[in-house]
Amino acid sequence: MITAVISISVFLVVIVIHEVAHGYAAYLLGDSTAKDAGRLSLNPLVHIDIIGTVVLPVILFLTKSPVIFGWANPVPINPYNFRRPRLGLFLSSLAGPASNFILAVIFAALLKLKIFAPETLFWLFLLYGAYVSLVLGIFNLVPIPPLDGANILISILPARFAAWYMSIERYGLILLIVLLYCGLFNKVILPLTQILIKLILV
């Protein structure tokens, strides 16, 4: 039960900061859509996505997954409000995963300060926080809609290729499920996470 509470708490903290980072970056770049919609909030309730925030994490927990991950309801962003639309889309999309990696480094730094004794509640929170932050950061860089990696790719592709890539968004969730079934998580995301967690905890 303690592990479940820590897992859920970490997950909510990480995804909320991820979404707020998207919205705040967009706001700084000239798009106030997320701010106007009340999404620049640390309240988890305004960011919940039924599938990504509830169903998937519950399934992972019940199947004893080594880590709980998922996604929140994406903050609304209008690229046409950016002073430089392509650059704005690139930076605002990158802000979410970047916040995850920054969080992971912060959690790791607090662990290395040895403020909390090993295996205590806060120590476990920091350790799991570092791990989950890396998992979500890497996961969201996968270039499949609706993940951030797709928007990052669209922002740097030539216009005609970007338009074609945007057209596959309706199939994005299906493609993502297929990739996960084929081992994306176990064969790519987890190994990369293991490498990065060792680097930041050295």
Contacts in CASP RR format, 6 or more apart in sequence:
PFRMAT RR
TARGET T0000
AUTHOR 0000-0000-0000
METHOD contacts of the structure
MODEL  1
MITAVISISVFLVVIVIHEVAHGYAAYLLGDSTAKDAGRLSLNPLVHIDI
IGTVVLPVILFLTKSPVIFGWANPVPINPYNFRRPRLGLFLSSLAGPASN
FILAVIFAALLKLKIFAPETLFWLFLLYGAYVSLVLGIFNLVPIPPLDGA
NILISILPARFAAWYMSIERYGLILLIVLLYCGLFNKVILPLTQILIKLI
LV
2 121 0 8 1.000
2 124 0 8 1.000
3 124 0 8 1.000
4 61 0 8 1.000
6 121 0 8 1.000
6 124 0 8 1.000
6 125 0 8 1.000
6 128 0 8 1.000
7 61 0 8 1.000
7 68 0 8 1.000
7 128 0 8 1.000
7 132 0 8 1.000
8 57 0 8 1.000
8 68 0 8 1.000
9 125 0 8 1.000
10 125 0 8 1.000
10 128 0 8 1.000
10 129 0 8 1.000
10 132 0 8 1.000
11 57 0 8 1.000
11 68 0 8 1.000
11 69 0 8 1.000
11 70 0 8 1.000
11 132 0 8 1.000
12 44 0 8 1.000
13 129 0 8 1.000
14 100 0 8 1.000
14 103 0 8 1.000
14 129 0 8 1.000
14 132 0 8 1.000
14 133 0 8 1.000
14 136 0 8 1.000
15 44 0 8 1.000
15 47 0 8 1.000
15 53 0 8 1.000
15 70 0 8 1.000
15 71 0 8 1.000
15 72 0 8 1.000
15 136 0 8 1.000
16 42 0 8 1.000
16 43 0 8 1.000
16 44 0 8 1.000
16 47 0 8 1.000
16 72 0 8 1.000
17 42 0 8 1.000
17 99 0 8 1.000
17 100 0 8 1.000
17 103 0 8 1.000
18 72 0 8 1.000
18 96 0 8 1.000
18 97 0 8 1.000
18 99 0 8 1.000
18 100 0 8 1.000
18 136 0 8 1.000
18 137 0 8 1.000
18 140 0 8 1.000
19 39 0 8 1.000
19 47 0 8 1.000
19 72 0 8 1.000
19 73 0 8 1.000
19 74 0 8 1.000
19 75 0 8 1.000
19 96 0 8 1.000
20 39 0 8 1.000
20 40 0 8 1.000
20 41 0 8 1.000
20 42 0 8 1.000
20 75 0 8 1.000
20 99 0 8 1.000
21 95 0 8 1.000
21 96 0 8 1.000
21 98 0 8 1.000
21 99 0 8 1.000
22 34 0 8 1.000
22 74 0 8 1.000
22 75 0 8 1.000
22 77 0 8 1.000
22 92 0 8 1.000
22 93 0 8 1.000
22 95 0 8 1.000
22 96 0 8 1.000
22 148 0 8 1.000
23 34 0 8 1.000
23 35 0 8 1.000
23 39 0 8 1.000
23 40 0 8 1.000
23 75 0 8 1.000
23 77 0 8 1.000
23 92 0 8 1.000
23 95 0 8 1.000
24 34 0 8 1.000
24 40 0 8 1.000
24 95 0 8 1.000
25 91 0 8 1.000
25 92 0 8 1.000
25 94 0 8 1.000
25 95 0 8 1.000
25 96 0 8 1.000
26 32 0 8 1.000
26 33 0 8 1.000
26 34 0 8 1.000
26 75 0 8 1.000
26 77 0 8 1.000
26 82 0 8 1.000
26 88 0 8 1.000
26 92 0 8 1.000
26 95 0 8 1.000
27 34 0 8 1.000
27 35 0 8 1.000
27 40 0 8 1.000
29 82 0 8 1.000
29 83 0 8 1.000
29 87 0 8 1.000
29 88 0 8 1.000
29 91 0 8 1.000
29 92 0 8 1.000
30 81 0 8 1.000
30 82 0 8 1.000
30 83 0 8 1.000
31 77 0 8 1.000
31 78 0 8 1.000
31 79 0 8 1.000
31 81 0 8 1.000
31 82 0 8 1.000
31 88 0 8 1.000
31 92 0 8 1.000
32 81 0 8 1.000
33 75 0 8 1.000
33 76 0 8 1.000
33 77 0 8 1.000
33 78 0 8 1.000
33 81 0 8 1.000
34 40 0 8 1.000
34 75 0 8 1.000
34 76 0 8 1.000
34 77 0 8 1.000
37 75 0 8 1.000
37 76 0 8 1.000
38 46 0 8 1.000
39 46 0 8 1.000
39 47 0 8 1.000
39 75 0 8 1.000
39 76 0 8 1.000
41 47 0 8 1.000
47 53 0 8 1.000
47 72 0 8 1.000
47 73 0 8 1.000
47 75 0 8 1.000
48 54 0 8 1.000
48 72 0 8 1.000
48 73 0 8 1.000
49 71 0 8 1.000
49 72 0 8 1.000
49 73 0 8 1.000
49 74 0 8 1.000
52 70 0 8 1.000
52 71 0 8 1.000
52 72 0 8 1.000
53 70 0 8 1.000
53 71 0 8 1.000
53 72 0 8 1.000
53 73 0 8 1.000
56 69 0 8 1.000
56 70 0 8 1.000
57 68 0 8 1.000
57 69 0 8 1.000
57 70 0 8 1.000
60 67 0 8 1.000
60 68 0 8 1.000
60 69 0 8 1.000
61 68 0 8 1.000
66 190 0 8 1.000
67 131 0 8 1.000
67 132 0 8 1.000
67 135 0 8 1.000
67 190 0 8 1.000
68 132 0 8 1.000
69 132 0 8 1.000
69 135 0 8 1.000
69 136 0 8 1.000
69 139 0 8 1.000
70 136 0 8 1.000
70 139 0 8 1.000
71 140 0 8 1.000
71 147 0 8 1.000
74 146 0 8 1.000
77 89 0 8 1.000
77 92 0 8 1.000
79 85 0 8 1.000
79 86 0 8 1.000
79 88 0 8 1.000
79 89 0 8 1.000
82 88 0 8 1.000
82 89 0 8 1.000
82 92 0 8 1.000
86 155 0 8 1.000
86 156 0 8 1.000
87 155 0 8 1.000
88 155 0 8 1.000
89 151 0 8 1.000
89 154 0 8 1.000
89 155 0 8 1.000
90 151 0 8 1.000
90 152 0 8 1.000
90 155 0 8 1.000
90 156 0 8 1.000
93 148 0 8 1.000
93 149 0 8 1.000
93 151 0 8 1.000
93 152 0 8 1.000
93 155 0 8 1.000
94 148 0 8 1.000
94 152 0 8 1.000
96 137 0 8 1.000
96 140 0 8 1.000
96 148 0 8 1.000
97 136 0 8 1.000
97 137 0 8 1.000
97 138 0 8 1.000
97 140 0 8 1.000
97 141 0 8 1.000
97 148 0 8 1.000
97 149 0 8 1.000
100 133 0 8 1.000
100 134 0 8 1.000
100 136 0 8 1.000
100 137 0 8 1.000
100 140 0 8 1.000
101 133 0 8 1.000
101 134 0 8 1.000
101 137 0 8 1.000
103 129 0 8 1.000
103 130 0 8 1.000
103 133 0 8 1.000
104 129 0 8 1.000
104 130 0 8 1.000
104 131 0 8 1.000
104 133 0 8 1.000
104 134 0 8 1.000
104 196 0 8 1.000
104 197 0 8 1.000
104 200 0 8 1.000
105 200 0 8 1.000
107 126 0 8 1.000
107 127 0 8 1.000
107 129 0 8 1.000
107 130 0 8 1.000
107 133 0 8 1.000
108 126 0 8 1.000
108 130 0 8 1.000
108 197 0 8 1.000
108 200 0 8 1.000
108 201 0 8 1.000
110 126 0 8 1.000
111 123 0 8 1.000
111 126 0 8 1.000
111 127 0 8 1.000
111 130 0 8 1.000
111 201 0 8 1.000
112 201 0 8 1.000
115 122 0 8 1.000
116 122 0 8 1.000
116 123 0 8 1.000
116 126 0 8 1.000
117 123 0 8 1.000
130 197 0 8 1.000
130 200 0 8 1.000
130 201 0 8 1.000
131 193 0 8 1.000
131 197 0 8 1.000
134 192 0 8 1.000
134 193 0 8 1.000
134 196 0 8 1.000
134 197 0 8 1.000
135 189 0 8 1.000
135 190 0 8 1.000
135 193 0 8 1.000
138 189 0 8 1.000
138 192 0 8 1.000
138 193 0 8 1.000
138 196 0 8 1.000
139 147 0 8 1.000
139 185 0 8 1.000
139 189 0 8 1.000
140 147 0 8 1.000
140 148 0 8 1.000
140 149 0 8 1.000
141 147 0 8 1.000
141 148 0 8 1.000
141 149 0 8 1.000
141 152 0 8 1.000
142 149 0 8 1.000
142 176 0 8 1.000
142 179 0 8 1.000
142 184 0 8 1.000
143 149 0 8 1.000
143 150 0 8 1.000
143 152 0 8 1.000
143 153 0 8 1.000
144 150 0 8 1.000
144 172 0 8 1.000
144 175 0 8 1.000
144 176 0 8 1.000
144 179 0 8 1.000
145 165 0 8 1.000
145 166 0 8 1.000
145 168 0 8 1.000
145 169 0 8 1.000
145 172 0 8 1.000
146 169 0 8 1.000
146 172 0 8 1.000
146 173 0 8 1.000
147 176 0 8 1.000
150 165 0 8 1.000
150 169 0 8 1.000
153 165 0 8 1.000
154 162 0 8 1.000
154 165 0 8 1.000
154 166 0 8 1.000
155 162 0 8 1.000
157 165 0 8 1.000
168 175 0 8 1.000
END
